[in-house]
């Protein structure tokens, strides 16, 4: 079972701690101390998928040198400002890295393995592209 704790640390700042005791600071835009919680969701999506892509490519004996995922999203204009469109751009480099390997790894992550993507798909349309450097 997944578990997390969020503690208020004053003002509009909060510290979230996961089940492995790793923490992240969250705050409002005005406080500018930590990440915005809504954008932390985008980071979680990119992190979840990145983990999958790296794991899948490692299993295929790809010597990955770089993986960066840039995320942008569109939100509803009214509360609760739900994400309605999320786009991920994967930027990869590696010896012998092919388009087929990259495409398959991303498809597996987004369609099968990434729990964050699976959770968000009920509300947001998730699209992606990739660039091999």
C-alpha positions in Angstrom: 0.0 0.0 0.0 1.2 3.5 -0.8 1.3 6.0 2.0 2.3 9.7 2.3 2.1 12.4 4.9 1.8 16.1 4.3 2.6 18.5 7.2 1.9 22.2 7.3 5.0 24.2 8.1 3.4 27.6 8.3 2.0 30.2 5.9 1.1 28.4 2.7 4.0 25.9 2.8 3.7 22.2 3.3 6.2 19.3 3.4 5.1 16.0 1.9 6.9 12.8 2.9 6.5 9.4 1.2 6.6 5.9 2.6 10.4 5.8 2.1 10.9 9.0 4.1 11.8 11.2 1.1 10.4 14.7 1.3 9.3 17.5 -1.1 8.5 21.1 -0.2 5.2 22.5 -1.6 4.0 26.1 -1.5 1.9 28.7 -3.1 3.2 30.7 -6.1 3.4 33.8 -3.8 5.6 32.0 -1.2 7.9 30.6 -3.9 9.6 28.2 -1.4 8.6 24.9 -2.9 6.8 23.3 -5.8 3.2 24.0 -6.7 1.2 20.9 -5.7 -0.5 20.8 -9.1 2.8 21.0 -11.0 4.2 18.3 -8.6 1.5 16.1 -10.3 3.2 16.8 -13.6 6.6 16.0 -12.2 5.2 12.7 -10.8 3.9 11.8 -14.3 7.2 12.5 -15.9 9.1 10.7 -13.2 6.9 7.6 -13.3 7.2 7.4 -17.1 10.9 8.1 -17.0 11.5 5.3 -14.6 9.6 2.9 -16.9 11.4 4.1 -20.1 14.8 3.7 -18.5 13.9 0.2 -17.1 12.5 -1.0 -20.5 15.5 0.3 -22.4 17.9 -1.3 -19.9 16.2 -4.6 -20.4 16.7 -4.2 -24.1 20.5 -3.6 -23.5 20.3 0.0 -24.7 23.2 2.2 -23.5 21.1 5.2 -22.6 23.1 8.4 -22.0 20.4 11.0 -21.6 16.7 11.1 -20.8 14.8 14.4 -20.1 11.1 14.7 -20.1 9.5 18.1 -20.5 5.9 18.5 -19.6 3.4 21.1 -20.4 -0.3 21.1 -19.6 -3.5 22.9 -20.0 -5.9 23.4 -17.2 -9.6 24.3 -17.0 -10.1 28.0 -16.5 -12.5 27.4 -13.6 -12.0 25.8 -10.2 -10.8 23.1 -9.5 -8.6 23.9 -12.5 -8.4 20.3 -13.6 -5.7 19.3 -16.1 -7.4 18.6 -19.4 -4.4 18.2 -21.7 -0.9 17.1 -20.8 1.9 16.7 -23.3 5.2 15.0 -22.6 8.3 15.5 -24.8 11.0 12.9 -24.2 14.5 13.9 -25.2 16.9 10.9 -25.3 20.4 10.0 -26.4 22.3 6.8 -26.3 24.5 4.5 -28.3 22.5 2.4 -30.7 19.2 3.9 -29.6 16.5 3.5 -32.3 13.2 5.1 -32.9 11.4 1.8 -32.6 13.0 1.1 -29.2 12.0 4.6 -27.9 8.5 4.5 -29.3 7.8 1.0 -27.8 9.2 2.0 -24.4 7.1 5.1 -24.2 4.0 3.2 -25.4 4.5 0.6 -22.7 5.0 3.2 -20.0 2.0 5.3 -20.9 -0.3 2.5 -21.8 0.6 -0.3 -19.3 3.1 0.5 -16.5 2.8 4.1 -15.3 0.3 4.3 -12.5 0.3 8.1 -12.6 -0.6 8.1 -16.3 -3.3 5.5 -15.7 -4.8 7.6 -12.9 -4.8 10.9 -14.9 -6.2 9.4 -18.1 -9.8 9.6 -16.7 -9.6 13.4 -16.6 -6.8 14.5 -19.0 -5.8 13.7 -22.5 -2.1 12.7 -22.4 0.0 13.0 -25.6 3.7 12.6 -26.2 6.5 13.0 -28.6 10.2 12.1 -28.6 13.5 13.4 -29.9 16.6 11.3 -30.2 19.7 13.4 -30.1 
